[in-house]
Every structure is written in C-alpha cells, then in structure tokens.
Amino acid sequence: MNALTKFDDATIQRIFGHEAAENEEPARLREYYFKSDTYERIVAGLPLRILVGHKGIGKSALFKVALQEDEDARRLALLIRPDDIIELGLDGTDFLRMIRDWKAGLTEIVAEKVFQKLGIRHDERVQEQQGARVLSFLMEKIEPVRRAVTSGEKQSMIDKFLKDHLINVYIDDLDRGWSGNRTDVLRISALLNALRDLGNDNRGLRFKVALRTDVYFLVRTADESTDKLEGSVVWQSWTNHEILALLAKRILTFRGLDADEASLLAKDAADLSSYLDFVMEERFEGKGHWKNAPMYTVLMSLIRKRPRDLVKLCSLGAQRAQKRGRKRIGAQDFEEVFEEYSQGRLQDTINEYRTELPDIQRLLMGMRPSAQERKSSQGYNYKTDSLLRKIRNIEEQGAFKLASGRVAASKDLAQFMYKINFLVARKVLSPNETYRKYFEENRYLLTEFADFGLDWEIHPAYRWALQPATVHRIFHELQLSNFS
C-alpha cells in the first residue's frame, strides 16, 4: 500500500485502531499491537497478576492479545466478565465469609468454563472443599473422556492441559458500576485475597485481573491486607516516546511494512515522526508557542498518555481531512477538532467518576479560569496553596460528598483531580524544560502528609472545554510538553 487514497471511516479505523479493543478486528489488533514490558510481566507464569491503569490505557487490549496467544499455543485460557460474577461477594458484613464465597464461586465458574471450552458435558459441581484442588478435580474428570472429544483443536488443548496443568484466567471490567463506597472496596479486596489463595493452592491456576487506577488505589489504601498483593501489581503506563512508537507501528502495519517494537523504540523522536508523514503534515502551522511545532509534539501534549486519546484525536482529525478531500491531516484539521476532542475527554471523565464523586461536574467546571486569572494569564497553573484556595472558592457554593457519604476536604478534592489525571504535577526547570508527573507515575505526590514542592496544572486535554469562548488564547498561553 504505497499511497493513501482517502480517509473514509473504514480506512481511519484500519490505520489508527478502534477506541475499544473488544470491538477491534482480532487480526488487525494483533498486527498493530505494541508489546511493552508490561505485556511480558502480565503473561509471566505467576499465580496472580493485577494490571492497574486508567481507562483507555490499553488493559483490555492487552488481555485480548494475551488470550489470542494462549489460544494459538493451545493453552487453556478463560475470560471472566462482571456478569459471570455478579452474585458473588455481596455480603459485606463478614470479610472472611466474603473471601470464602469468592473462592467457592470462582472455583465453580472456572470448572464450568473449562468444560464448556473443551466441549465436555459434565453436571457434577465442584464441592466447596475442592477449591484448593480445582486443577486436580479437572484433570480427574477430563482424563477419562479425552478420547471422546472429536475436535482436533480441543484435543490438542486437552493434551496440553493434562501435560502442563496450566490454566490462565483473565478477569476484566471489574470496575463496571464501581461507586467507591465501602461495600465496593471490600468486595474487590475480598476478590483479590481469594485469587491469591486459589493461585497459591493450585499451582498452575494463574489469574490476571485488570483494575482501574483509582479503584486499586482506594482498595490499597482502605484495606491493610492488600499489602500482601503489592508484589503482584503491574502498573500500565506509557511514555510519550512509547506512544509515538505505537502510532508509528500502526501506520507501518497499515502500509504492509515490518514494524518491530525494539527497533522502533531505539529510534529518536524525529526518526519516528517521519513515519507519521504518510497520514499527517510534519509541522503544525499554528499560533503562539505552537507555531511551526513538530506535529507529534502537539499530539503528545494533548493526550493523557493514553493510547485511546491518541486514537480519538487522530480519528477526528482524519474525518475533518476527509471532508476537505485531503489525503493527509493538516494543522487546520486538528485545530478545528480540538474543542470537540476536549469536550469528549471532559464528558468521559465526568461519566467515569460520577459514581465516586456525584457532583464531579460542578468541581471540574468550577476549575475554569476566572476573569482575573484570564487577564493575568495565570489560569490552569497553580501552586499548591493557590490550588487549594481555588477549590475552597468552589466549595463556597456547597460542600462535596463522596459516594461513601463523607464530606470531602479541599485536599481530598485536589487529590481526586490528580488521581483522575485532570491535574498533572509539574515543575518548571528552565524556560524550555518542564518536569511533569501523572498519578500513576507517583501516587503520593499530593497527600495529607507530604508536599513535594511541585506545582499543578490542568491537563491541556480539558482546556478547550473549560474555555470555549477564548480558545485562541490557549495557543499563546500553553507551552507544548517536552518529549519524554
């Protein structure tokens, strides 16, 4: 594929990917999927791996690719979704009973899904006391009937299971319906403890569970027993360089060219950006700090280090280029969709975290710059004391209550906005160098007990939505992120 003919919807999705990995064509997902160190740590042969990261950062995509590779290797691999476990761990009055209920319920679900996957009819239920030996139970029941299985693929899977005694169990989307109340926290905590017990009791039964960053943080800080799980946690995060390499791989594989992760990561940003020239202009011919900036620095400044943000921004720009009959996305195309992109990120954030802070919209919209801040060009950037003062001004219109019913203090609200990536920690090192930290990179920068001397800024992804009447000012006030 030597030249791009047009940016129709099918082509846009083929190039940049689907926003939701579960809706992506499996063959295309595996073709462009970028395996980072996180992938290797998750698929490692350990009893429990807990993948933690924000929504849109690639947790479901990782699980989907890992599941497909298990299938290729004829390894038994199961996917457990929230509707499979909707009735488990609901009694929040006794924590130990919750753990026991999770273990019994998960044992039954694993056994049932194994029999279904192998096409084996079996009505005998796993007894509660057999949870500690569910692998032995499965081998005892499968061995006598393995020759009756007619499918060659299932026969290979059975043979491998009986030889290796391995089952990979993936548990995804557990934060669906999450509200952050005490019952939710205890339920997830009991589940994680149950998984640890089952994995230790059944060597070869390996659990991989995905949790949103804020969900794990609340569980970790509310339950002292989770300190034993810390070594099983793998944080899913991306650097700007990795995301640029990811985008380059998607474009290269779309063109039918080879794209190796290691070789892409070894290249510098300028070399990687040359692959983007196939679908977008090299420079952003904008205003202020953005004038003639490399296009990739503009893109990286507006995404929250989440691949889904990049997919959305590039897709919107490509749609606008298609309307103009252009074969490459230009600065004007991107500039015209920044407000739509920003509004989408703000609404997604409100929808995602409303269950934890019901009045989140009032808090975030209250962070828009005041007339005085706009006049002094001080909006969006805060020292810790000025940030707390800004929040207290918003609180004058009414206190904020968390889903637990507790009234949130000003510092709670600041930490909440940092946790959801609305705020980013920053320190200006020189006129041309700014140090930035996201919540998943340092989870304890803003706490009741420590102030690390960093400043705070509202992430650029939200600024067009907060200041739609004066969006042109953003190009003059916002310095693009350093590339790191």
Residue pairs with C-beta under 8 A, 6 or more apart in sequence:
1 254
1 255
1 256
2 255
3 327
4 11
4 278
4 279
4 327
4 328
5 11
5 327
6 322
6 327
7 318
7 319
7 321
7 322
7 326
7 327
7 329
8 322
9 319
12 315
12 318
12 319
12 322
13 315
14 28
14 254
15 250
15 251
15 254
15 279
15 314
15 318
16 247
16 250
16 310
16 311
16 314
16 315
16 318
17 24
17 28
17 29
17 32
17 250
17 307
17 311
18 24
18 25
18 311
19 56
19 308
19 311
19 312
19 315
20 60
21 29
21 58
21 60
21 61
21 64
22 60
22 64
24 61
24 64
26 64
26 68
29 61
29 64
29 65
30 65
30 68
31 253
32 249
32 250
32 253
32 254
32 259
33 61
33 65
34 242
34 245
34 246
34 249
34 261
35 65
35 261
36 238
36 242
36 261
38 51
38 62
38 234
38 235
38 236
38 237
39 62
39 65
39 66
41 49
41 234
42 49
42 51
42 62
42 66
42 208
42 234
43 66
43 69
43 208
45 166
45 206
46 206
46 232
47 196
47 199
47 200
47 203
47 205
47 206
47 207
48 192
48 195
48 196
48 199
48 206
48 207
48 209
48 229
48 232
49 206
49 207
49 208
49 209
49 232
49 234
50 192
50 209
50 210
50 211
50 216
50 229
50 232
50 233
50 234
51 59
51 62
51 63
51 208
51 209
51 210
51 211
51 234
51 236
52 210
52 211
52 212
52 213
52 216
52 233
52 234
52 235
52 236
52 440
53 59
53 210
53 212
53 213
53 235
53 236
53 237
53 440
54 212
54 213
54 304
54 306
54 420
54 421
54 440
55 175
55 212
55 306
55 308
55 348
55 352
56 306
56 307
56 308
56 309
56 348
57 236
57 237
57 238
57 305
57 306
57 307
57 308
58 236
58 238
58 306
58 307
58 308
59 172
59 210
59 236
60 172
60 173
60 210
61 307
62 236
63 79
63 170
63 172
63 208
63 210
66 77
66 168
66 170
66 208
67 77
67 79
67 168
67 170
70 76
70 77
70 168
71 77
73 160
74 153
74 156
74 157
74 159
74 160
75 157
75 160
75 161
75 164
75 166
75 167
75 168
76 114
76 117
76 157
76 160
76 161
76 166
76 167
76 168
77 167
77 168
77 169
77 170
78 110
78 113
78 114
78 117
78 167
78 168
78 169
78 170
79 170
79 172
80 106
80 109
80 113
80 169
80 170
80 171
80 172
81 172
81 173
82 173
82 174
82 176
82 177
84 109
85 105
85 106
85 109
85 171
85 191
87 105
88 101
88 102
88 105
88 106
88 191
89 98
89 101
89 102
89 105
89 187
89 190
89 191
90 187
91 97
91 98
91 101
92 98
92 182
92 183
92 186
92 187
95 186
95 189
95 190
98 186
98 187
98 190
99 190
99 193
99 194
99 197
100 194
101 190
102 190
102 191
102 193
102 194
102 195
103 131
103 194
103 197
103 198
104 128
104 131
106 131
106 194
106 195
106 198
107 126
107 128
107 130
107 131
107 134
107 198
108 125
108 126
110 134
110 167
110 169
110 205
111 125
111 126
111 134
111 137
111 138
114 138
114 142
114 167
115 121
115 122
115 141
117 154
117 157
118 142
118 149
118 154
118 157
118 158
119 149
119 151
119 154
120 141
120 142
120 145
120 149
122 141
124 141
126 134
126 137
130 137
131 198
131 201
132 201
132 202
133 201
133 202
134 198
134 202
134 205
135 165
135 167
135 202
135 203
135 204
135 205
138 161
138 167
139 161
139 162
139 165
142 158
142 161
142 162
143 162
146 155
146 158
146 159
146 162
149 155
149 158
160 166
161 167
164 204
165 203
165 204
166 204
166 206
167 204
167 205
167 206
168 206
168 208
169 205
169 206
169 207
169 208
170 208
170 209
170 210
171 195
171 207
171 208
171 209
171 210
172 209
172 210
173 210
174 188
174 191
174 209
174 210
174 211
174 215
175 211
175 212
175 215
177 355
178 184
178 212
178 215
178 355
178 356
179 355
179 356
179 403
180 214
180 215
180 218
180 355
180 356
180 402
180 403
180 404
181 403
181 404
182 222
182 404
185 218
185 219
185 222
185 223
186 223
188 211
188 215
188 219
189 219
189 222
189 223
189 225
189 226
191 209
192 209
192 219
192 226
192 229
193 225
193 226
193 229
195 207
195 209
196 228
196 229
196 232
198 205
198 207
199 205
199 206
199 207
211 219
213 419
213 439
213 440
214 353
214 356
214 419
214 420
216 233
217 419
217 443
219 226
220 226
220 230
235 440
236 440
237 305
237 438
237 440
237 441
238 246
238 305
238 306
238 307
239 305
239 484
240 300
240 305
240 481
240 483
240 484
241 265
241 269
241 272
241 483
241 484
242 265
243 300
243 303
243 305
243 307
243 310
244 269
244 272
244 273
244 296
244 300
244 483
245 261
245 264
245 265
245 267
245 272
246 307
246 310
247 275
247 276
247 299
247 310
247 314
248 259
248 264
248 272
248 275
248 276
249 259
249 261
249 264
251 275
251 276
251 278
251 279
252 258
252 259
252 275
253 259
255 278
264 272
269 294
269 296
269 483
270 294
272 296
273 282
273 294
273 295
273 296
276 282
276 295
276 296
277 328
278 328
279 314
279 318
279 328
279 329
280 295
280 314
280 317
280 328
280 329
280 330
281 295
281 328
281 329
281 330
281 331
282 294
282 295
283 292
283 293
283 294
283 295
283 331
284 290
284 291
284 292
284 293
284 294
284 295
284 298
284 331
284 334
285 291
285 292
285 330
285 331
286 292
286 293
286 298
286 331
286 335
286 475
287 472
287 475
287 476
288 475
288 476
288 477
288 478
289 475
289 476
289 478
289 479
289 480
290 298
290 475
290 478
290 480
291 475
293 480
295 331
295 334
296 483
297 480
297 481
297 483
298 334
298 480
299 310
299 313
299 314
300 481
300 483
301 460
301 478
301 480
301 481
302 309
302 313
302 338
302 341
302 460
302 461
303 309
303 310
303 313
303 461
304 345
304 421
304 438
304 459
304 461
305 438
309 345
309 461
312 341
312 344
313 334
313 337
313 341
314 329
316 337
316 340
316 341
317 329
317 333
317 334
317 337
318 329
318 333
319 337
320 329
320 333
320 334
320 336
320 337
321 327
321 328
321 329
321 330
321 333
324 333
326 333
338 464
338 471
339 464
339 465
339 468
339 471
341 461
341 464
342 461
342 462
342 463
342 464
342 465
342 466
343 464
343 465
345 461
345 462
345 465
346 364
346 462
346 465
346 466
349 360
349 364
349 420
349 421
349 422
349 462
350 360
350 361
350 364
352 420
353 360
353 416
353 420
354 360
354 361
355 403
356 402
356 403
356 416
357 363
357 400
357 402
357 403
357 408
357 416
358 401
358 403
359 398
359 400
359 401
362 394
362 397
362 398
362 400
363 391
363 394
363 400
363 413
363 416
363 417
364 417
364 422
364 462
364 466
365 466
366 393
366 394
366 397
367 390
367 394
367 417
367 422
367 458
367 466
368 379
368 466
368 467
369 378
369 379
369 380
369 466
369 467
370 379
373 379
374 467
374 470
374 473
377 473
377 477
379 467
379 477
380 457
380 458
380 463
380 477
380 478
381 426
381 455
381 456
381 457
381 458
382 390
382 455
382 456
382 457
383 455
383 456
384 414
384 446
384 451
384 454
384 455
384 456
387 414
387 423
387 456
388 410
388 411
388 414
391 410
391 413
391 414
392 410
395 410
395 413
399 407
399 408
400 407
400 408
400 413
401 407
401 408
402 408
402 412
408 416
411 446
411 448
414 423
414 446
414 456
415 446
415 447
417 423
418 424
418 425
418 439
418 445
418 446
418 456
419 439
420 439
421 438
421 439
421 459
422 458
422 459
422 462
423 456
423 457
423 458
423 459
424 436
424 437
424 438
424 456
424 457
424 458
424 459
425 436
425 437
425 438
425 442
425 445
425 446
425 452
425 454
425 455
425 456
426 434
426 435
426 436
426 437
426 454
426 455
426 456
426 457
427 434
427 435
427 453
427 454
427 455
428 434
428 435
428 455
429 435
432 482
433 482
434 479
434 481
434 482
435 454
436 481
436 482
437 445
437 454
444 450
445 452
445 454
446 456
458 466
460 474
460 478
460 481
463 474
463 478
464 471
464 474
467 473
467 474
